[in-house]
């Protein structure tokens, strides 16, 4: 049954890709800042716990979620493209 956890890991990781790609292409994010902070904090806590109990699948999943959330968070607080520049695109 462990293979099911790896399938879930792959699906959840892939679910971050469309939003991440769009965010990096646009240079800014429309995602709510509070959502990003909460996801990053929750993933960090769950990653720490998964490591402490030695659960590989959830360690990887929460690490990737944490990295994804922090990456989008950084672009959210420091966008590469301003609102004015977006209006001209």
C-alpha positions as CSV (number, residue, x, y, z in Angstrom):
1,X,0.0,0.0,0.0
2,X,3.0,2.3,0.3
3,X,2.9,2.9,-3.5
4,X,-0.4,4.8,-3.0
5,X,1.5,7.4,-0.8
6,X,4.0,7.9,-3.7
7,X,1.1,8.4,-6.1
8,X,-0.3,11.0,-3.8
9,X,3.1,12.6,-3.5
10,X,3.4,12.9,-7.3
11,X,-0.1,14.2,-7.8
12,X,0.1,16.8,-5.1
13,X,3.5,17.9,-6.3
14,X,2.3,18.2,-9.9
15,X,-0.7,20.3,-8.6
16,X,1.7,23.1,-7.6
17,X,3.2,23.3,-11.1
18,X,0.6,25.2,-13.1
19,X,0.4,28.0,-10.5
20,X,4.2,28.1,-10.0
21,X,4.9,28.3,-13.7
22,X,2.3,31.0,-14.2
23,X,3.7,33.0,-11.3
24,X,7.3,32.8,-12.5
25,X,6.2,33.7,-16.1
26,X,4.2,36.7,-15.0
27,X,6.7,37.8,-12.3
28,X,3.9,38.3,-9.8
29,X,1.2,36.4,-7.9
30,X,-2.5,36.8,-7.5
31,X,-2.6,34.2,-4.6
32,X,-3.7,35.6,-1.2
33,X,-0.7,36.4,1.0
34,X,-2.3,34.9,4.1
35,X,-2.9,31.6,2.3
36,X,0.8,31.5,1.2
37,X,2.0,32.2,4.7
38,X,-0.2,29.6,6.3
39,X,0.7,26.9,3.7
40,X,4.4,27.7,4.2
41,X,4.1,27.5,8.0
42,X,2.0,24.4,7.9
43,X,4.3,22.6,5.4
44,X,7.3,23.6,7.5
45,X,5.8,22.1,10.7
46,X,4.6,18.9,8.9
47,X,8.0,18.5,7.2
48,X,9.8,18.8,10.6
49,X,7.4,16.3,12.1
50,X,7.7,13.9,9.1
51,X,11.5,14.0,9.5
52,X,11.3,13.3,13.2
53,X,9.2,10.2,12.7
54,X,11.3,9.0,9.7
55,X,8.4,9.2,7.1
56,X,10.1,9.6,3.7
57,X,7.0,10.2,1.6
58,X,5.6,13.0,3.8
59,X,9.1,14.5,4.4
60,X,9.4,14.9,0.6
61,X,5.9,16.1,0.1
62,X,6.0,18.7,2.8
63,X,9.5,19.9,1.7
64,X,8.3,20.4,-1.8
65,X,5.1,22.2,-0.6
66,X,7.2,24.4,1.6
67,X,9.6,25.3,-1.2
68,X,6.7,26.0,-3.6
69,X,4.8,28.2,-1.1
70,X,8.0,30.1,-0.1
71,X,8.9,30.6,-3.8
72,X,5.5,32.1,-4.7
73,X,5.6,34.1,-1.4
74,X,8.8,35.7,-2.4
75,X,7.4,36.8,-5.8
76,X,4.2,37.9,-4.0
77,X,6.1,40.3,-1.7
78,X,8.7,41.4,-4.3
79,X,7.1,41.1,-7.8
80,X,9.3,41.3,-10.8
81,X,6.6,43.1,-12.8
82,X,4.6,46.1,-11.6
83,X,0.9,46.6,-12.1
84,X,1.6,49.3,-14.7
85,X,3.9,47.0,-16.7
86,X,1.3,44.2,-16.6
87,X,-1.3,46.6,-18.1
88,X,0.9,47.2,-21.1
89,X,1.5,43.5,-21.8
